[in-house]
Amino acid sequence: MDVSIFLAKFWGWYLLIFFIILSFKPKRIKQIIDDLKDQKFLIIAAFMAIVVGLLSILFHNIWEPNLKLIVTLLGWISLGLGLSLFSFPKQTTLFLEALNIKLIQTVYTLLFLIGLLLINMAYGIIYY
């Protein structure tokens, strides 16, 4: 299986699952932000984001102007968020806390659409 297809499936399903969970339980967003104040949770979350982002970048760092770019950008965003949580935990947590829940829900809706696009890219459901 092509790495681009594999990562498109991974990121597509990841974004779709989290959108569904956060749609039915919007209080989870606030809970996650509150849990980032706990150092143990923060370190685990940062470590996981770094690992997922770094693996994604190492296997797929393609900067072509097509849908493969979305997969690459998601890897870089994951790595950047993980590094910022690990290096600047208080500032990153304050920034995430300052975001309005509605803005976060809007971003997750956008990520849901990106997830659908990636799933379509991976499985070829709708041809364009």
Helices and strands as residue ranges (DSSP letters): H 3-24, H 27-35, H 39-59, H 68-87, H 89-98, H 101-123
